């Protein structure tokens, strides 16, 4: 049930992509600091990804400075994830074969100092678009990116 008290400034929603599925899923998040702001379901409804303004660390990292993500999408086989941001970049992450992603490991000194965030997976591919343009990204046949 949708609550009329929840404000959704961006009109975000996601519906499971296959009408013939046993279950249909509708996600309609609210929009305020800390609430879900971007959502995506994998094509087979086996993966679900949400991002919020207060996310501190997520398994994949798109950069070191804060950014507003415009779009996230799974590939048809859920092997890849693409994300576009207000920085004019589109990043592609490998979700199953994570060894393809670039890795950044902090020095042993960081581990000694008690840091629990010692390794980050960075996109294995990225490209730029005009920063002034809000863009979306999606996968087509054979995991091509549009």
Secondary structure, DSSP 8 states (H G I E B T S, - for coil): ---TT---TT---EE-S-TTSSS--EE----STTSEEEEEE-TTS--EEEEETT----SEE--SS---EEEEEE-TTSSEEEEEETTSEEEEEESSSGGGSEEEE--HHHHHTT-S--EEEE-SEEEE--TTS-----B-GGG-B-
